[in-house]
Amino acid sequence: MKILHFAGNIYSKSSGVRNVIEQLTKFQKLDNEVHILCIESDKEKEKNLLQNKWEGATPHFVKSYFFGNFGFSLKYFSLVKKINPDVIHVHGLWMFNSFVAFILSKKYKIVISPHGMLSDEALSYNKIIKRIFLKVYIKKLLRLSKIIATSEKEKSYISKFSKNKVKIIPNGIWIPEKFLLEKDIVSKKKKIITVGRLHKKKNIDNLIHIWNKINNNFGDWELKIIGSGDKKYTNYLKNLSSSKNINFEEEKFGSKLFFEYKSAALFICISRDENFGMTIGEAMRSGTPVIVSDNLPWNSINNKGVGWSISLKDQNLEKTLELLLKKDVKYFEKIGKKSKEFVKKHFNWQKIQIEITNFYNTK
């Protein structure tokens, strides 16, 4: 099968969508001819894919004109014609490539992965532009396409705009082979980490407020916040902290990031909205149990005994942290072994890419 993926800028290593495309195409290319159309940015002038350790299918770049973030380029049409794919898999919705897919939908089979871009939270940003796009072509595109949702929750968001066929297929979770070959046991510290873009929807301000209240009773524990974001918002978060044992660090990648996962006793993510939550799976795959808000699609971890999915109402998070921080790190190592096996079983990229590729062929 000849597969063509429409992507944005695949150079953003911190992007969850970039990681999905990289791993999906890495395994798809073993049995298929796979192409990626993505946007060329200034970063390509300084770095190349090899330096970025890109493992996915080889991409084709289009130069973006006029509106850089929108990715406007007529080169899409000539490249698609040249490649002549059996299916076009579009990642995201708000860039020019989705409009290209709409124009080409009568000739080519289209599959859409919205990647959470139809959630209430996502639609609350740039409202006017998104309403225009929805009315002009996005709703029509969704009706003409097959759609992949990563969770039941994302499917519910999609159903507000299209009743077309939606298949729930979660993202896979992967850890670099080099990291897996290292010593399996890393001594865990009394450390809680959260990883991701520093953005309002991540609810980190709420986490800091709670930590400020309880940290005096748990002075031997550290809260580490790993990620980057808008400078003004990042400074706001740092100024909220009244505790010496809250530390901020810039985003990390590869083995450095997974060492952080493995050396932490706990991982926490209490985002207001995530269509999947790659960092949650990465932490569990590293043998670290997680605390997540129950509005995220990870509620099954409670029944499986591999973490805690909790409501943020009625001081539940504060109470849960106070209870858990009294535990010895050996307690978290024991649960972490179960969380690693849970993710290996349910979020294996090799199996998931087959499910996605098979979905391309369904009617």
Protein Blocks (a to p, Z undefined) as FASTA:
>chain_A
ZZddddddfklmklmklmmmmmmmmmmmmmpccdddddddfklmmpcfklnopabdcddd
dddehilmnopafklmmmmmmnopabdcdedjkbmklmmmmmmmmmpccdddekopagfk
lmmgoklmmmmmmmmmmmmmmmmpccddfbfklmmmmmmmoccdcddddddddddfklmm
mcfbacdddddddeddddfklommmmmmmmmmmmmmmmmbccddeddddfklmmmmmmmp
ccfkbccddddehjllmmmmmmpmbdcdfbfbdfkopmlmmmmmnopacdddfkbccllm
mmnopaccddfehhlmmmmmmmmmmpcfklmmmmmmmmmmmmmmmmcfklmmmmmmmmmm
pZZ
